[in-house]
Amino acid sequence: MKRSDKNIVGTSFHRHTFKASKAHLTETIGEPEWTERAYQNINDKVQNEWVCETEGGDVFTIYDWKEYRAYGDDEMIEWHIGGFNGKVTEQAQREIELLLNQSTL
């Protein structure tokens, strides 16, 4: 799994999620590409989003769907995975969980 600059237009949710803190994700994969917190608008459906790709090169997104609240960077929340199909998001979920479990945070 790595960061990506591939086009994400057309990606969507396919029922794959994982739990982590924003701090853990940021420590592991870097700052999000997009963060609504800079504008302090917690009413948007997505406040933070990363664009990544699987080891096989398939693009996917990680985002906090409908939190509608200010949450702490160390708070565990459910993150959604968006991709072009369920096979991609399932693979992304496996790679994310493996990477998070290997990190030291």
C-alpha positions in Angstrom: 0.0 0.0 0.0 1.2 3.5 -0.8 0.0 7.0 -1.4 -1.3 7.8 -4.8 -2.1 10.7 -7.2 -4.4 8.5 -9.4 -7.8 9.7 -10.3 -10.5 8.7 -7.7 -13.5 9.9 -9.7 -16.0 7.0 -9.6 -14.8 5.3 -6.5 -17.5 4.4 -3.9 -18.1 2.5 -0.7 -18.3 -1.3 -0.9 -19.0 -2.2 2.8 -15.3 -2.3 3.8 -14.3 -0.4 6.9 -11.7 -0.5 9.7 -11.1 1.2 13.0 -8.2 3.5 13.8 -7.4 6.9 15.1 -6.5 9.8 12.8 -3.2 10.1 14.6 -2.4 6.4 13.8 -3.3 6.8 10.2 -1.3 10.0 9.9 1.7 8.5 11.6 1.5 5.4 9.3 0.6 6.9 5.9 1.0 10.7 6.3 -1.2 13.7 6.3 -4.6 13.4 4.5 -4.8 14.8 1.0 -8.0 16.6 2.1 -9.0 17.8 5.5 -12.1 19.8 6.3 -10.8 20.6 9.7 -8.7 23.4 8.2 -12.0 25.2 7.6 -13.5 23.9 10.9 -16.6 22.6 9.1 -17.8 19.5 10.9 -21.1 19.5 8.9 -19.5 18.0 5.7 -19.9 14.3 5.2 -16.1 13.8 5.0 -13.6 15.7 7.1 -10.4 13.8 6.2 -9.5 11.7 3.2 -6.4 9.9 1.9 -5.8 8.6 -1.6 -3.8 5.4 -1.8 -3.3 2.4 -4.0 -2.9 -1.3 -3.3 0.3 -3.2 -3.9 -1.4 -4.2 -7.2 -1.8 -0.6 -8.2 -5.6 -0.2 -7.7 -6.6 3.2 -6.3 -8.7 3.6 -3.2 -9.7 6.2 -0.7 -9.8 6.2 3.1 -12.3 8.7 4.7 -14.3 9.4 7.8 -17.9 9.2 6.6 -20.6 11.3 8.4 -18.9 11.9 11.7 -20.5 15.3 11.9 -18.6 16.2 15.0 -15.2 17.3 16.1 -13.3 14.2 17.2 -9.9 13.9 18.8 -6.9 12.8 16.7 -6.4 9.9 19.2 -10.0 8.8 19.2 -10.8 5.5 17.5 -13.3 5.9 14.7 -14.6 3.8 11.8 -13.0 4.7 8.5 -14.6 3.9 5.2 -12.7 2.6 2.1 -13.8 3.7 -1.3 -12.8 2.0 -4.5 -13.9 1.0 -8.0 -15.2 -2.3 -6.8 -15.5 -4.5 -3.7 -12.5 -6.6 -4.6 -10.3 -3.5 -4.5 -11.7 -2.3 -1.2 -11.4 -5.7 0.4 -7.7 -5.9 -0.7 -7.2 -2.4 0.6 -8.7 -3.3 3.9 -6.3 -6.2 4.3 -3.3 -4.0 3.4 -4.4 -1.2 5.7 -4.9 -3.4 8.7 -1.6 -5.2 8.1 0.2 -1.8 7.9 -1.5 -0.4 11.0 -0.7 -3.6 13.0 3.0 -3.3 12.0 3.3 0.3 13.0 4.6 1.3 16.4 1.9 3.8 17.4 
